[in-house]
């Protein structure tokens, strides 16, 4: 009984602190953030097939024509599927603004797949 009262007071104090932490974000910032995330998610889904030729080109430069074609196609397909998954997730959760998680297609900041 005593513990539940302390827990209730703690939760009430925490709820009173929450509005102050979000006071600097305005409605315009929020709508800009969700619009950006929605557009970024659609961009990821639409441009996802571009991962295959970009990854193949990078691997051909590094490993040669034959080996680079096979490894680039495999990694490009995995990167494409990852980009589709991230894009669909961003479109589905666009109302929660957040920063970009993947660089744009054909950028040098590509993630690697551990072998």
HELIX and SHEET records of a PDB file:
HELIX    1   1 UNK A    2  UNK A   21  1                                  20    
HELIX    2   2 UNK A   27  UNK A   47  1                                  21    
HELIX    3   3 UNK A   50  UNK A   63  1                                  14    
HELIX    4   4 UNK A   65  UNK A   92  1                                  28    
END                                                                             
